[in-house]
């Protein structure tokens, strides 16, 4: 049994799929029905699956593992198993590209995704939780996001985000261990720091980001320090959880 203070999913994939026009709901219906329990039965954790509000043909999902060797074992079992073999042509027919994948890890014991407070609804069953949105913010670094940066984020950046209403739900950084399942490519040559926050709706996202931008500490102290580290402009994904996403 894993100790209570251990990280949940020390290895996480952030997967962004570009789909053929009009095929996102087709894939989501298939995914939520066929590809959740079948992955978790072999050792993966489906952390969340989403519609990207700003890209109608993008499907985003998060998958976690206990470590890299068990990632390899779980992926080999799933993609070689009966469910994927029976449904892969149907799934692949919806996709233009499925290789936009970041391999991530929590940088500290405080950064991982929380254990869900309620069970995932069964296929076709309504969620007991009200709808919500998740904002994923990706910072691209010139250099690795080292321990000093993580301490800076936790001690100085995170409190300001929380004051603005953007309290990080989880935060992750690049995992540079060799890809233990090379059949599925990942973006290995990038330094990223990704944080996730949860909101009631789009208006809530806008309100909280506006409060952040009006913060004197953010504008005059933190943003200049962060900008010096960025290799390019940050990316923000506004994500609407599917009916069976446990992250919602």
Protein Blocks (a to p, Z undefined) as FASTA:
>chain_A
ZZfkbcehjbccdddddddehilmmmmmmmmmmmmmmmmmnopacfbdcddfklmkbccd
ddddfblklmmmmmmmmmmmmklmmmmmmmmmmpmblcbccddddfbfklpccddfbdcd
dehiacfbdcddddddddddfbdcdfklmmmmmmmmmmmmmmnopacfbdcdddfbdcfb
lklccdfkbccdddddddfblmlmmmmmmmmmmpmklmmmmmmmmmmmpmbdcddddddd
dfklmbZZ
